[in-house]
Amino acid sequence: MEFDDEVLEGPVRYEDKGLAARLTYNEERESYRVEYSPILKSGDIAEEWELFGGSVGYTSSEYDAEEEARAFYDELENLSNEEIHDEMSVGENQ
């Protein structure tokens, strides 16, 4: 049985970052995810949502606890693109 992600918050548009973000919960994985999607030139939000980070050398924005996911989600407004990158770097704030 496949579960869809339940959208808990968002999407919130961050025009200065060129992206939108949302907070989701996936029952199958029992995890909370902060996901982003680019804002297109048309102003629409792309339909595909991705995790922040997650490649080699980076943590991902998938969390076991809702509080951790919400903390990162709420912090996005105040972070620059570089600070988001730093936040996801292995060893940073983890």
Secondary structure as a PSIPRED ss2 file (coil, helix, strand):
# PSIPRED VFORMAT (PSIPRED V4.0)

   1 M C   1.000  0.000  0.000
   2 E C   1.000  0.000  0.000
   3 F C   1.000  0.000  0.000
   4 D C   1.000  0.000  0.000
   5 D C   1.000  0.000  0.000
   6 E E   0.000  0.000  1.000
   7 V E   0.000  0.000  1.000
   8 L E   0.000  0.000  1.000
   9 E E   0.000  0.000  1.000
  10 G E   0.000  0.000  1.000
  11 P E   0.000  0.000  1.000
  12 V E   0.000  0.000  1.000
  13 R E   0.000  0.000  1.000
  14 Y E   0.000  0.000  1.000
  15 E C   1.000  0.000  0.000
  16 D C   1.000  0.000  0.000
  17 K C   1.000  0.000  0.000
  18 G C   1.000  0.000  0.000
  19 L E   0.000  0.000  1.000
  20 A E   0.000  0.000  1.000
  21 A E   0.000  0.000  1.000
  22 R E   0.000  0.000  1.000
  23 L E   0.000  0.000  1.000
  24 T E   0.000  0.000  1.000
  25 Y E   0.000  0.000  1.000
  26 N E   0.000  0.000  1.000
  27 E C   1.000  0.000  0.000
  28 E C   1.000  0.000  0.000
  29 R C   1.000  0.000  0.000
  30 E C   1.000  0.000  0.000
  31 S E   0.000  0.000  1.000
  32 Y E   0.000  0.000  1.000
  33 R E   0.000  0.000  1.000
  34 V E   0.000  0.000  1.000
  35 E E   0.000  0.000  1.000
  36 Y E   0.000  0.000  1.000
  37 S E   0.000  0.000  1.000
  38 P E   0.000  0.000  1.000
  39 I E   0.000  0.000  1.000
  40 L C   1.000  0.000  0.000
  41 K C   1.000  0.000  0.000
  42 S C   1.000  0.000  0.000
  43 G C   1.000  0.000  0.000
  44 D C   1.000  0.000  0.000
  45 I E   0.000  0.000  1.000
  46 A C   1.000  0.000  0.000
  47 E C   1.000  0.000  0.000
  48 E C   1.000  0.000  0.000
  49 W C   1.000  0.000  0.000
  50 E E   0.000  0.000  1.000
  51 L E   0.000  0.000  1.000
  52 F C   1.000  0.000  0.000
  53 G E   0.000  0.000  1.000
  54 G C   1.000  0.000  0.000
  55 S C   1.000  0.000  0.000
  56 V C   1.000  0.000  0.000
  57 G C   1.000  0.000  0.000
  58 Y E   0.000  0.000  1.000
  59 T C   1.000  0.000  0.000
  60 S E   0.000  0.000  1.000
  61 S C   1.000  0.000  0.000
  62 E E   0.000  0.000  1.000
  63 Y E   0.000  0.000  1.000
  64 D C   1.000  0.000  0.000
  65 A C   1.000  0.000  0.000
  66 E H   0.000  1.000  0.000
  67 E H   0.000  1.000  0.000
  68 E H   0.000  1.000  0.000
  69 A H   0.000  1.000  0.000
  70 R H   0.000  1.000  0.000
  71 A H   0.000  1.000  0.000
  72 F H   0.000  1.000  0.000
  73 Y H   0.000  1.000  0.000
  74 D H   0.000  1.000  0.000
  75 E H   0.000  1.000  0.000
  76 L H   0.000  1.000  0.000
  77 E H   0.000  1.000  0.000
  78 N H   0.000  1.000  0.000
  79 L C   1.000  0.000  0.000
  80 S C   1.000  0.000  0.000
  81 N H   0.000  1.000  0.000
  82 E H   0.000  1.000  0.000
  83 E H   0.000  1.000  0.000
  84 I H   0.000  1.000  0.000
  85 H H   0.000  1.000  0.000
  86 D H   0.000  1.000  0.000
  87 E H   0.000  1.000  0.000
  88 M H   0.000  1.000  0.000
  89 S E   0.000  0.000  1.000
  90 V C   1.000  0.000  0.000
  91 G C   1.000  0.000  0.000
  92 E C   1.000  0.000  0.000
  93 N C   1.000  0.000  0.000
  94 Q C   1.000  0.000  0.000
